[in-house]
Amino acid sequence: MEEVEYLQVGDLKPFLGNISLKVKIIELPVPREVAGGRHKISEALVGDESGCIYLTLWDDHTSKFEKGNTVNLEKGYVSVHRQSMRLTAGKYGTVTKIEDEIPEVNTGNNLSDQLVKEQARKPSRESNNRSGASSSSNQETRIPRKRKYWHQRR
């Protein structure tokens, strides 16, 4: 069996994936409903000796844990939501309660409080604009592209 390498919260960076952590739940707010009531979500503040971060819990996980529990996150990742780092298990990760104790949590180093520039998922029209003009004025003077293949029709 493969041995898991655990990181500490202070080592986390935006968009880091396939991570394993042991963290203590510091705060666990009441879950709220999203997507028209089809899902429940709660953002638990979790941490260890090196720092803390918000862990997004979905659906059944929102009622599985209590404040003070220590949990093991495997195959999780760090996402960025509204310029704030969030830890999540995602589709392939797991969050399980464990008996290990984390006596002290460093709440002074909250990684979710640090502003992070969000990574663009697709290039914007502005970045595709080679002339430097704004995209609205560029649309008026756009030159039609030539077809790449003979079977493409207008």
N, C-alpha and C positions, 0 to 999 in steps of 0.2 A: 504494500500500500504506500502511496506517495505521501511524504510528509509535507504538511501545509506550512508555508512561511507567512507568519502574521506580521502585519504592519502596525504601526501606532498611528493614532489620529493626526499627530503633528507631521507625519510623513506624507499625508494625502495632498494631491495636486488636482486641479481641475481636469476632468475627462479621463482620469486614471481608471483602468478597468481590471477585472479579474482579481480583486483584492479580497483578503481575509483579515478580519479584525475581531478582537474581543473587546467589547465596550459595555459600560454600565449605563442604564437608562436614568437620566437625571430628571427629566420632565417628560410627561406623557399626557398631552392635552386630549380632551374629548374628541373623538373622530367626527369629521363633518362629511356630509354626503356631497358627491360630485357626479357629473354626467347624468343629471336628471334623476338622481337617487339610485343609480345602478351600482355605484361603488362608494366605499367609505375610505377616507384617507386621514392619516394623523401624522404629524411631524414631531417625532420624539427627539429631544435633545439627549445625545449620547456622548460618552467620552471616556478617556483614560488619563493616565498621568501626564500625557504630552499635550492634550487639548480636547476640544469638544466640537461637535458638528451635528446638524440636524439629519436624522434618519427618517426617510419617508416610508411609512408603513401603509400597505393597502389591504382593504377588505378584511379577511380573517385575521391577519396579523395585527390589526388595530385593537383587538380584544384579547390577544394571546398573552400579552406581557403587562407588567406593572412597574411603577416607579421603583427603582432600586434593584431590579433584575439585572443580571449580567447576561448578555446575549453574544452569540457567535454568528458573525456574518461571513459567509463564504460565497465566492464568485460574485461579489457585489461590484458596484462602480460608483464613481463620483460624477454627478451631473451638475449642470449649472442652470439654475432657475431664477430669473429676475436678478441676474448678476450676483447670485449667492450660491456657494457650493452646497450640494445636498448629497447625502449618501443614500443609496438605494440597492435593494437586492435585485430588482429587475425581474425579467422572465426566468432566467436560469440560475439565479442566486437563491440562497437559503438564509433564513434568520431563525436561530434556535436558542432557547433558554439553556444556560449552562450553570453549573454550581460554582465555578471559579469566582473569586471575590476580587474586585478592584476597589481597594480601600479609599483612594483619593482621586478625584477627577480635577483636572486643571481647567476650570471654567473661565480663566482669564485669557485663554487662547482659543476663542471661538472662531473656527475657520469659516463658519457660515456668515459671520459678520464682516468678513473681508470682501470688498468689491472685486468681482472678477469680470473681465471682458468676455462676453459670450462669443463662442465660436460660431461663425455663420454656417448654416447647413447647406445653403446653396448661394452662389454668387448673386449679389444684387444687381439690378440693372445699372446702377451707378458704377459698379466696379467693372462692368462689361463695356462701358462707354469709353472708347479709346480717344475720342477727340477732346475730352475734358469738359465738354458742354453738359448742361443738365439733361436728364433723360427726357423731360417734357419737350424741350426745344429740339432734341435729337430726333424725336419721333416724327416731327414735321419734315425734316430733311433727310429721312432715312432712304438709303439707296437699296432697292430690292436685291436680295441675294440670288445668285445664279443657282440653278438646280445642279446637284452633284451627280445625279444618275438620270439616265434617259427616261426611266419609267416614272419619275416623280413629276406630277402635273400640278398646275396651279388651280 
